Amino acid sequence: MNRVRAARIRLNPRDSESARIANWRFGSLPRIAANAVFPDFSDIDVNVLQGWYRTEAAAMDVYELALMSAIAKVTGAKRILEIGTYEGNTALNLAANTPADTLIVTVDLPLNWDGQLAIKVPQTCVNVFERTNVGRQFHGSPFEAKIRQVLADSKTLNWGELPGPFDMVFVDGCHYFNYVKSDTDNSLRVLRPGGIIVWHDYGAYQDVSRVVDETAKTISVKALRGTRLAVGFKPS
């Protein structure tokens, strides 16, 4: 009997972006086309601002930015909470694609952060970037008045003092399991009935994917094909 041995083929793509996408291997949810999850996308146009000013592996790509903006627009979200500001590109685009009376609250660590987190996190999971860059993309923009920056560790943040309930929450802070779990639980508490929660880095990070998969056992969650976005729908 002839035996056929399957050899593992190691790919060495010349484009680092293709390697990044190939590594989206975590999570158990099936991938669904965005317009199947949100059928009204066919009637939505969005403007993507400063889409090219992104740090590879540290920010959403342009397609994800467009989808996030479209989700906010198609759902009519006017109270939006973001966990993880970074340079503020997501907040900027959400502000640019929502009505004038929208309020976007974005949370990040204090500018004078002392290097200590409320939850013990392995050094490999500490995704904290240059503090002077926090929110820089929306500062001085025509949309800055719609954005409120909150500087705090999301674990010690008094979530009850945030101006909720929110129509939409975007979780993209620390990717360590205990932080993602804490941010998710708190987000669902301040999310209005019928609101949506969106996670970034589903499939790309094991801990994020674990939390999303666990949450999918209690509410409806859809993973959007071609992205690291997963969307949860809080029951009305």
Long-range contacts (C-beta under 8 A, 24 or more apart in sequence): 16-56, 17-56, 17-61, 20-56, 20-57, 20-204, 23-204, 24-203, 24-204, 24-228, 25-203, 26-202, 26-203, 26-204, 26-205, 26-206, 26-208, 26-209, 26-210, 27-202, 27-203, 27-209, 27-212, 27-213, 27-223, 27-230, 28-209, 28-213, 29-202, 29-212, 29-213, 29-216, 29-221, 29-222, 29-223, 29-230, 30-223, 31-223, 31-224, 31-225, 31-226, 32-222, 32-223, 32-224, 32-225, 33-224, 33-225, 34-67, 34-70, 34-224, 34-225, 34-227, 37-222, 37-224, 37-231, 38-70, 38-71, 38-74, 38-75, 40-74, 41-70, 41-74, 44-70, 44-73, 44-74, 46-70, 46-73, 46-93, 46-97, 47-93, 47-96, 47-97, 48-93, 49-89, 49-92, 49-93, 49-96, 49-141, 50-89, 50-92, 50-137, 51-89, 51-93, 53-87, 53-89, 53-137, 54-89, 55-87, 55-129, 58-86, 58-127, 58-129, 59-86, 59-87, 59-89, 60-89, 60-90, 60-172, 60-200, 60-228, 61-227, 63-226, 63-227, 64-200, 64-227, 64-228, 64-229, 65-89, 65-90, 65-93, 67-224, 67-227, 67-229, 68-93, 68-94, 68-170, 68-198, 68-229, 69-93, 69-94, 69-96, 69-97, 70-97, 71-168, 71-196, 71-198, 71-231, 72-97, 72-98, 72-168, 73-97, 73-98, 75-167, 75-168, 75-196, 76-167, 77-102, 77-167, 77-168, 77-195, 77-196, 78-102, 78-103, 78-167, 79-103, 79-105, 79-163, 79-164, 79-165, 79-166, 79-167, 79-168, 79-192, 80-104, 80-105, 80-166, 80-167, 80-168, 80-169, 80-170, 81-105, 81-106, 81-107, 81-162, 81-164, 81-166, 81-168, 81-169, 81-170, 81-187, 81-190, 82-106, 82-107, 82-169, 82-170, 82-172, 83-107, 83-154, 83-169, 83-170, 83-171, 83-172, 83-173, 83-183, 83-187, 84-108, 84-170, 84-171, 84-172, 84-173, 84-174, 84-200, 85-134, 85-135, 85-149, 86-129, 86-133, 86-134, 86-172, 87-129, 87-133, 87-134, 87-135, 87-136, 87-137, 88-134, 88-135, 88-136, 88-137, 88-138, 88-139, 88-147, 89-137, 90-170, 90-172, 91-135, 91-137, 91-138, 91-147, 92-137, 92-138, 92-141, 92-143, 92-147, 94-170, 95-138, 95-141, 95-143, 95-144, 95-146, 95-147, 96-143, 98-146, 100-146, 102-146, 103-146, 103-148, 103-163, 104-146, 104-147, 104-148, 105-147, 105-148, 105-150, 105-162, 105-163, 105-166, 106-135, 106-147, 106-148, 106-149, 106-150, 107-150, 107-151, 107-152, 107-154, 107-157, 107-173, 108-134, 108-135, 108-149, 108-150, 108-151, 108-173, 109-151, 109-152, 109-153, 110-151, 110-152, 110-153, 111-151, 117-153, 117-155, 117-174, 117-179, 118-153, 118-155, 118-156, 119-155, 119-174, 119-176, 119-178, 119-179, 119-182, 121-174, 121-176, 121-178, 121-179, 122-176, 125-174, 125-175, 125-176, 125-207, 126-174, 127-174, 127-175, 154-179, 154-182, 154-183, 154-186, 155-179, 155-182, 157-186, 159-186, 159-189, 159-190, 160-190, 162-190, 164-190, 164-191, 164-192, 165-190, 165-191, 165-192, 165-195, 166-190, 166-191, 166-192, 166-195, 167-191, 167-192, 167-195, 167-196, 168-195, 168-196, 168-197, 168-198, 169-195, 169-196, 169-197, 169-198, 170-197, 170-198, 170-199, 170-200, 171-197, 171-198, 171-199, 171-200, 172-199, 172-200, 172-201, 175-201, 175-205, 175-207, 175-208, 176-207, 177-207, 177-210, 177-211, 180-207, 180-208, 180-211, 181-211, 181-214, 184-211, 184-212, 184-215, 188-215, 188-219, 188-232, 188-234, 191-234, 192-234, 193-234, 193-235, 193-236, 194-233, 194-234, 194-235, 194-236, 195-234, 196-231, 196-232, 196-233, 196-234, 197-231, 197-232, 197-234, 198-229, 198-230, 198-231, 198-232, 199-229, 199-230, 199-232, 200-228, 200-229, 201-228, 202-228, 202-229, 202-230, 203-228, 204-228
